[in-house]
Amino acid sequence: MSGMGRKKFSELTEQQILALAISSEEDDARIYRNWAVFLRDEYPATAAVFEGMAEEEDGHRQRLIEAHQARFGDAIPVIRREHVAGYYARRPAWMMQNLSLDAIREEAAQMERGAGDFYTRAAQRSSDADTRKLLGDLAAAELGHEKRADELAEEHLTDDAKAAEDDTAHREFVLTWVQPGLAGLMDGSVSTLAPIFATAFATQDTHTTFLVGLAASLGAGISMGFTEAASDDGVVSGRGSPIKRGIASGVMTALGGLGHALPYLIPHFWTATTIACIVVFIELWAIAWIQNRYMETPFWRAALQVVLGGGLVFATGVLIGSG
């Protein structure tokens, strides 16, 4: 036995290999069905593909059970992936909720490749001709599942269905990440202009200005992150996970303020202020670009709104600090 009470694959008997294959097929079918349930409301065509793949795994499991009954009887040993050292693992189905649709599809492809490699190794260990043939056939089937998935996709994922699912995925990405992140970037970039530049021109002390900017940026980031996460659980609005939105909003708010606070680590006041002004210009145009790219706001309207608003806040900070 290896460490932590787990066996090495090379230590498994043929009966244990068959039992491990049976439990693995049961797990994979269950994972695919869980994905199908998770995706069914928003991505019904992809859910149908995973339902089909689950049925394929059910067929493999039945063939393996029949092979075990023929050689070893009805009592199947209890052995699972976690009992075998170095055996390929599966991520829990609930973790898929944090992945994009493309990432889930790629995860499925990796599952099939891992299963195919297992059956190839298992077939090499078998001394029984019928069992060796079955395991070899299953290895080919698992490695060929990518083709089967494509066939299922052609059956269920029509061009219209694929386009609809892509639109849904894009909308979910925008609502969960882009919109709160953009709001945070705007708030962090614009709202911190006044306190940072007021402090800069009032004190002409780069260290003090940096500390004020650091405090304002991190404070705003924490506030925006908690506000976004607590304001909407996403169930009714469909805006996605509040935790993801809170992270996007909080991080981008802090970055927006830190962008023009960090130059004040430079001890020379006018050098630091010049660089900070350049950073502010870049931040404001980046916000306008994001609005145009993801929110479909006409670029020049977005630029006018952001640059005008940012310019007014910047001027307010300079005037107060200079006075």
C-alpha positions as CSV (number, residue, x, y, z in Angstrom):
1,M,0.0,0.0,0.0
2,S,1.2,3.5,-0.7
3,G,1.0,6.5,1.6
4,M,-2.3,7.6,3.1
5,G,-3.7,4.1,2.7
6,R,-4.0,4.3,-1.1
7,K,-2.9,1.7,-3.6
8,K,-0.8,2.2,-6.6
9,F,-2.4,1.4,-9.9
10,S,0.2,-1.3,-10.4
11,E,-0.9,-3.0,-7.2
12,L,-4.6,-3.4,-8.3
13,T,-5.9,-6.8,-9.3
14,E,-7.9,-7.3,-12.5
15,Q,-11.1,-7.4,-10.4
16,Q,-10.2,-4.2,-8.7
17,I,-9.4,-2.5,-12.0
18,L,-12.9,-3.5,-13.3
19,A,-14.5,-2.3,-10.1
20,L,-12.6,1.0,-10.4
21,A,-13.7,1.4,-14.0
22,I,-17.3,0.8,-13.0
23,S,-17.3,3.4,-10.3
24,S,-15.5,5.9,-12.5
25,E,-18.1,5.5,-15.2
26,E,-20.9,6.0,-12.6
27,D,-19.1,9.2,-11.4
28,D,-18.6,10.5,-15.0
29,A,-22.3,9.9,-15.9
30,R,-23.4,11.7,-12.7
31,I,-21.1,14.6,-13.5
32,Y,-22.4,15.0,-17.0
33,R,-26.0,14.9,-15.8
34,N,-25.2,17.5,-13.1
35,W,-23.7,19.7,-15.8
36,A,-26.8,19.2,-17.9
37,V,-29.1,20.3,-15.0
38,F,-26.9,23.3,-14.3
39,L,-26.8,24.4,-18.0
40,R,-30.4,23.4,-19.0
41,D,-32.1,26.8,-18.4
42,E,-29.6,29.0,-20.2
43,Y,-27.8,26.6,-22.5
44,P,-30.4,23.9,-23.4
45,A,-28.5,22.6,-26.5
46,T,-25.3,22.1,-24.6
47,A,-27.2,20.4,-21.8
48,A,-28.6,18.0,-24.3
49,V,-25.1,17.2,-25.4
50,F,-24.1,16.3,-21.9
51,E,-27.2,14.2,-21.4
52,G,-26.1,12.2,-24.4
53,M,-22.6,11.8,-23.1
54,A,-24.0,10.6,-19.7
55,E,-26.0,7.9,-21.6
56,E,-22.8,6.8,-23.3
57,E,-21.1,6.4,-19.9
58,D,-24.1,4.4,-18.7
59,G,-23.6,2.0,-21.6
60,H,-19.9,1.6,-20.7
61,R,-20.8,0.9,-17.1
62,Q,-23.2,-1.8,-18.1
63,R,-20.6,-3.5,-20.3
64,L,-18.1,-3.4,-17.5
65,I,-20.6,-4.9,-15.0
66,E,-21.4,-7.7,-17.4
67,A,-17.7,-8.4,-17.8
68,H,-17.2,-8.5,-14.0
69,Q,-20.2,-10.8,-13.5
70,A,-18.8,-13.2,-16.1
71,R,-15.4,-13.4,-14.5
72,F,-15.8,-12.6,-10.8
73,G,-19.5,-12.8,-10.0
74,D,-22.0,-10.2,-8.7
75,A,-20.1,-8.9,-5.7
76,I,-18.2,-5.8,-7.0
77,P,-15.4,-4.5,-4.7
78,V,-15.9,-0.9,-3.4
79,I,-13.0,1.0,-4.9
80,R,-13.0,4.6,-6.2
81,R,-10.6,7.2,-7.6
82,E,-9.6,8.5,-4.2
83,H,-8.5,5.0,-3.2
84,V,-5.8,4.9,-5.9
85,A,-2.6,6.9,-5.8
86,G,-2.0,9.0,-8.8
87,Y,-5.3,8.2,-10.4
88,Y,-6.8,11.0,-12.5
89,A,-9.2,13.2,-10.5
90,R,-12.4,14.9,-11.3
91,R,-13.5,18.3,-10.2
92,P,-16.8,18.4,-8.3
93,A,-19.7,19.4,-10.4
94,W,-20.5,22.4,-8.2
95,M,-17.1,23.9,-9.1
96,M,-18.2,24.1,-12.8
97,Q,-20.5,27.0,-11.7
98,N,-17.3,29.1,-11.6
99,L,-16.3,28.2,-15.2
100,S,-17.3,29.6,-18.5
101,L,-19.2,27.5,-21.0
102,D,-16.1,27.0,-23.1
103,A,-14.2,26.0,-20.0
104,I,-16.8,23.4,-19.1
105,R,-16.6,22.0,-22.6
106,E,-12.8,21.8,-22.3
107,E,-13.1,20.1,-18.9
108,A,-15.3,17.4,-20.6
109,A,-12.7,16.9,-23.2
110,Q,-10.0,16.4,-20.5
111,M,-12.3,13.9,-18.7
112,E,-12.5,11.8,-21.8
113,R,-8.8,11.9,-22.5
114,G,-8.1,10.9,-18.8
115,A,-10.5,8.0,-19.1
116,G,-9.1,6.9,-22.4
117,D,-5.5,6.8,-20.9
118,F,-6.8,4.8,-17.9
119,Y,-8.5,2.1,-20.1
120,T,-5.3,1.9,-22.2
121,R,-3.2,1.2,-19.1
122,A,-5.9,-1.2,-17.7
123,A,-6.0,-3.2,-21.0
124,Q,-2.2,-3.7,-20.8
125,R,-2.6,-5.1,-17.3
126,S,-5.3,-7.7,-18.2
127,S,-4.5,-11.3,-18.9
128,D,-8.0,-12.3,-19.9
129,A,-8.6,-12.0,-23.7
130,D,-12.3,-10.9,-23.4
131,T,-11.5,-8.3,-20.6
132,R,-8.5,-7.0,-22.5
133,K,-10.6,-6.6,-25.6
134,L,-13.4,-4.8,-23.7
135,L,-10.9,-2.4,-22.0
136,G,-9.3,-1.7,-25.3
137,D,-12.6,-1.0,-26.9
138,L,-13.5,1.4,-24.1
139,A,-10.2,3.1,-24.4
140,A,-10.9,3.7,-28.1
141,A,-14.5,4.8,-27.2
142,E,-13.3,7.3,-24.6
143,L,-10.6,8.7,-26.8
144,G,-13.2,8.9,-29.6
145,H,-15.7,10.7,-27.4
146,E,-14.5,14.0,-28.8
147,K,-15.9,12.9,-32.1
148,R,-19.1,11.6,-30.4
149,A,-19.4,15.0,-28.7
150,D,-19.1,16.7,-32.0
151,E,-21.8,14.4,-33.4
152,L,-24.1,15.2,-30.5
153,A,-23.3,18.9,-30.9
154,E,-24.3,18.7,-34.6
155,E,-27.5,17.1,-33.5
156,H,-28.4,19.5,-30.7
157,L,-26.2,22.6,-31.3
158,T,-27.6,24.1,-34.5
159,D,-26.2,27.4,-35.7
160,D,-29.1,29.3,-34.2
161,A,-28.8,27.4,-30.9
162,K,-25.0,28.0,-30.7
163,A,-25.5,31.7,-31.5
164,A,-28.1,32.0,-28.8
165,E,-25.9,30.3,-26.3
166,D,-22.9,32.4,-27.2
167,D,-25.1,35.5,-26.7
168,T,-26.2,34.2,-23.3
169,A,-22.6,33.5,-22.3
170,H,-21.5,37.0,-23.5
171,R,-24.3,38.6,-21.6
172,E,-23.5,36.7,-18.4
173,F,-19.8,37.7,-18.7
174,V,-20.8,41.4,-19.2
175,L,-23.2,41.4,-16.3
176,T,-21.1,39.5,-13.9
177,W,-17.6,40.9,-14.6
178,V,-17.6,43.8,-17.0
179,Q,-20.4,46.0,-15.7
180,P,-19.4,45.9,-12.0
181,G,-15.7,46.1,-12.9
182,L,-16.4,49.1,-15.2
183,A,-18.4,50.8,-12.4
184,G,-15.6,50.2,-10.0
185,L,-12.9,51.5,-12.4
186,M,-14.9,54.6,-13.0
187,D,-15.5,55.2,-9.3
188,G,-11.9,54.5,-8.4
189,S,-10.4,56.6,-11.2
190,V,-12.7,59.6,-10.8
191,S,-13.7,59.8,-7.2
192,T,-10.1,59.6,-5.9
193,L,-8.9,62.4,-8.2
194,A,-10.1,65.2,-5.9
195,P,-8.6,64.0,-2.6
196,I,-5.3,62.9,-4.2
197,F,-4.6,66.1,-6.2
198,A,-6.0,68.3,-3.5
199,T,-3.5,66.8,-1.1
200,A,-0.8,67.0,-3.7
201,F,-1.1,70.7,-4.4
202,A,-1.9,71.6,-0.8
203,T,1.2,69.9,0.7
204,Q,3.5,69.3,-2.3
205,D,4.6,66.3,-0.2
206,T,4.7,63.2,-2.3
207,H,4.8,60.8,0.7
208,T,1.7,62.3,2.2
209,T,-0.1,62.4,-1.1
210,F,0.8,58.7,-1.7
211,L,-0.6,57.7,1.8
212,V,-3.8,59.7,1.1
213,G,-4.2,58.0,-2.3
214,L,-3.5,54.6,-1.0
215,A,-6.1,55.0,1.8
216,A,-8.6,56.5,-0.6
217,S,-8.1,53.7,-3.2
218,L,-8.2,50.7,-0.8
219,G,-11.1,52.2,1.2
220,A,-13.1,52.8,-1.9
221,G,-12.3,49.3,-3.2
222,I,-13.5,47.6,0.0
223,S,-16.6,49.8,0.1
224,M,-17.5,49.2,-3.6
225,G,-16.8,45.5,-3.3
226,F,-19.1,44.9,-0.3
227,T,-21.7,47.2,-1.7
228,E,-21.9,45.4,-5.0
229,A,-21.9,41.9,-3.4
230,A,-24.6,42.9,-0.9
231,S,-26.9,44.9,-3.1
232,D,-28.1,42.1,-5.4
233,D,-27.8,38.3,-5.0
234,G,-28.3,37.9,-8.8
235,V,-31.3,35.6,-8.5
236,V,-33.9,38.0,-9.8
237,S,-31.7,40.3,-11.9
238,G,-29.7,37.4,-13.5
239,R,-26.5,39.4,-13.0
240,G,-24.6,36.3,-11.7
241,S,-22.7,35.5,-8.6
242,P,-22.6,38.4,-6.1
243,I,-19.1,37.3,-4.9
244,K,-17.7,37.5,-8.5
245,R,-19.4,40.9,-9.0
246,G,-18.0,42.1,-5.6
247,I,-14.5,41.0,-6.5
248,A,-14.7,42.7,-9.9
249,S,-16.0,45.9,-8.5
250,G,-13.7,46.1,-5.5
251,V,-10.5,45.2,-7.3
252,M,-11.1,47.6,-10.2
253,T,-12.1,50.4,-7.9
254,A,-8.8,50.0,-6.0
255,L,-6.8,49.8,-9.2
256,G,-8.5,52.9,-10.6
257,G,-7.3,54.9,-7.6
258,L,-3.9,53.3,-7.2
259,G,-3.1,54.1,-10.8
260,H,-2.6,57.8,-10.1
261,A,-1.5,57.3,-6.4
262,L,1.5,55.1,-7.1
263,P,3.4,57.8,-9.1
264,Y,3.7,59.7,-5.8
265,L,6.2,57.1,-4.6
266,I,8.6,59.3,-6.7
267,P,10.1,61.9,-4.3
268,H,10.2,64.7,-6.9
269,F,6.8,66.5,-6.7
270,W,6.4,67.7,-10.3
271,T,7.8,64.5,-11.8
272,A,5.3,62.5,-9.8
273,T,2.4,64.9,-10.6
274,T,3.2,64.8,-14.4
275,I,3.2,61.0,-14.4
276,A,0.0,60.9,-12.4
277,C,-1.7,63.2,-14.9
278,I,-0.6,61.0,-17.7
279,V,-2.0,57.9,-15.9
280,V,-5.3,59.7,-15.3
281,F,-5.5,60.5,-19.0
282,I,-4.9,56.8,-19.9
283,E,-7.4,55.6,-17.3
284,L,-10.2,57.8,-18.6
285,W,-9.7,56.8,-22.2
286,A,-9.5,53.1,-21.1
287,I,-12.9,53.5,-19.4
288,A,-14.3,55.1,-22.6
289,W,-12.9,52.2,-24.7
290,I,-14.4,49.5,-22.3
291,Q,-17.8,51.3,-22.5
292,N,-17.6,51.2,-26.3
293,R,-16.4,47.7,-26.5
294,Y,-18.7,45.9,-24.1
295,M,-21.5,48.3,-23.3
296,E,-21.9,49.4,-27.0
297,T,-21.8,53.1,-26.0
298,P,-20.7,55.3,-28.9
299,F,-17.0,56.0,-28.3
300,W,-17.1,59.7,-28.5
301,R,-20.1,60.0,-26.3
302,A,-18.4,57.7,-23.7
303,A,-15.2,59.7,-24.0
304,L,-17.0,63.0,-23.6
305,Q,-18.9,61.8,-20.5
306,V,-15.9,60.3,-18.8
307,V,-13.3,62.9,-19.8
308,L,-15.6,65.8,-18.9
309,G,-16.6,64.2,-15.6
310,G,-13.0,63.3,-14.7
311,G,-11.7,66.7,-15.8
312,L,-14.2,68.5,-13.5
313,V,-13.3,66.3,-10.5
314,F,-9.6,66.8,-11.3
315,A,-10.0,70.5,-11.5
316,T,-11.9,70.6,-8.3
317,G,-9.1,68.8,-6.5
318,V,-6.4,71.1,-8.0
319,L,-8.3,74.3,-7.1
320,I,-9.0,73.2,-3.6
321,G,-5.4,72.1,-3.0
322,S,-4.0,75.3,-4.6
323,G,-6.3,77.5,-2.5
